[in-house]
Amino acid sequence: MTQQDHNLNQTRRLYALSAAGDWAAVRDMLDDDFCATEAPGLPYAGTFRGKDGLRALFVLVMGMMAIEAMDLIEMTAGGDWVIVLVTMRARDADGPFDIELAEATRYRDGRVIELKPFYFDPAAVHRAVAAKCAAA
């Protein structure tokens, strides 16, 4: 198995474990120096560090937006990186809408060291956050 195949398999596993809420298993996949960075301008901007960083980010994001579904569209790998195209489905008073993003995941020594999401349209994130606030 190539490094790229290993990283792709590990990334699929990471998404599955995160979706299932198996944070103990997720911690085991993360490097001690793990960091996830969300871009300035997003409601949850910042850097989330350490083995509990991904859980903290996940809880924050899901607490701010009502995501109905998350689909992994495609993955590709090269070197230490895996890029995942993701579509999240949210809903507001006008109905369902998609939030499209690409997540870059970097590996070091078989563990996830970095996660960096890139949103196609950050306005969709703000729309999802506003919808959840309006529903509260």
C-alpha positions in Angstrom: 0.0 0.0 0.0 1.3 3.4 -0.9 1.5 6.4 1.4 -1.3 8.0 -0.5 -3.5 4.9 -0.2 -2.8 4.8 3.5 -3.6 8.5 3.9 -6.8 8.2 1.9 -8.0 5.2 4.0 -7.1 7.0 7.3 -9.0 10.1 6.1 -12.1 8.1 5.4 -11.8 6.5 8.8 -11.3 10.0 10.4 -14.5 11.3 8.9 -16.4 8.1 9.9 -15.2 8.2 13.5 -15.9 12.0 13.8 -19.4 11.5 12.5 -20.0 8.7 14.9 -18.7 10.8 17.8 -15.9 8.3 18.6 -13.6 10.9 19.9 -11.3 8.5 21.7 -10.5 6.8 18.4 -10.2 10.2 16.7 -7.6 11.3 19.4 -5.6 8.2 18.5 -5.3 9.3 14.9 -4.1 12.8 15.7 -0.5 13.9 16.2 0.3 15.6 19.5 1.0 18.8 17.5 -2.3 18.6 15.6 -3.9 21.9 14.6 -7.1 22.8 12.6 -7.3 26.3 11.4 -10.5 28.1 10.3 -10.2 31.2 8.3 -10.7 34.7 9.6 -14.2 35.9 8.7 -15.9 32.7 9.7 -18.0 32.6 12.8 -15.7 30.0 14.3 -12.4 31.4 13.1 -9.3 30.3 14.9 -6.8 27.6 15.5 -7.8 24.4 17.4 -4.7 22.6 18.8 -3.9 19.3 20.3 -5.5 15.9 20.4 -8.8 17.4 21.5 -8.7 20.2 19.0 -10.7 18.5 16.3 -13.5 17.6 18.8 -13.6 21.2 20.1 -13.9 22.5 16.5 -16.6 19.9 15.6 -18.7 20.7 18.7 -18.4 24.4 18.0 -19.3 24.2 14.3 -22.2 21.8 14.9 -23.4 24.0 17.8 -23.5 27.0 15.5 -25.1 25.4 12.4 -27.9 22.9 11.9 -26.2 20.5 9.4 -28.6 17.9 8.1 -26.1 16.0 6.0 -22.4 15.9 5.2 -21.4 14.2 1.9 -17.8 13.4 1.0 -17.8 14.0 -2.8 -14.2 13.0 -3.7 -10.8 12.6 -2.2 -7.3 12.8 -3.7 -3.9 12.4 -2.2 -0.4 13.5 -2.9 2.6 13.3 -0.6 1.6 14.1 2.9 -1.7 15.7 1.9 -5.3 14.5 1.3 -7.9 16.9 -0.2 -11.5 16.1 0.4 -14.4 17.8 -1.4 -17.3 18.1 1.0 -20.9 19.2 0.7 -22.8 20.0 3.9 -26.5 20.5 3.8 -28.1 23.2 5.9 -31.6 24.6 6.0 -33.2 28.0 6.6 -36.7 29.5 6.2 -36.2 29.4 2.4 -35.4 25.6 2.4 -32.3 23.5 2.2 -29.0 24.8 0.8 -25.5 23.5 0.4 -22.2 24.6 1.9 -19.3 23.5 -0.3 -15.8 23.2 0.9 -12.4 21.5 0.4 -10.6 20.2 3.4 -6.8 19.8 3.3 -5.5 17.1 5.7 -1.8 16.7 6.3 -0.2 13.6 7.7 3.1 13.2 9.6 4.4 9.7 10.5 0.9 8.2 9.8 -1.0 10.7 12.1 -3.0 13.7 11.2 -1.0 16.8 12.0 -3.1 19.5 10.2 -6.6 20.2 8.9 -7.4 23.3 6.9 -10.9 23.8 5.4 -11.5 26.1 2.4 -15.1 27.2 1.9 -16.2 28.0 -1.6 -18.8 30.6 -0.4 -18.3 31.7 3.2 -21.7 33.5 3.0 -23.4 30.1 3.1 -21.7 29.5 6.5 -23.1 32.8 7.8 -26.5 31.9 6.4 -26.5 28.6 8.2 -25.4 30.2 11.5 -28.1 32.9 11.1 -30.7 30.2 10.4 -29.9 28.3 13.6 -29.9 31.5 15.7 -33.3 32.4 14.2 -34.7 29.0 15.1 -33.5 29.2 18.7 
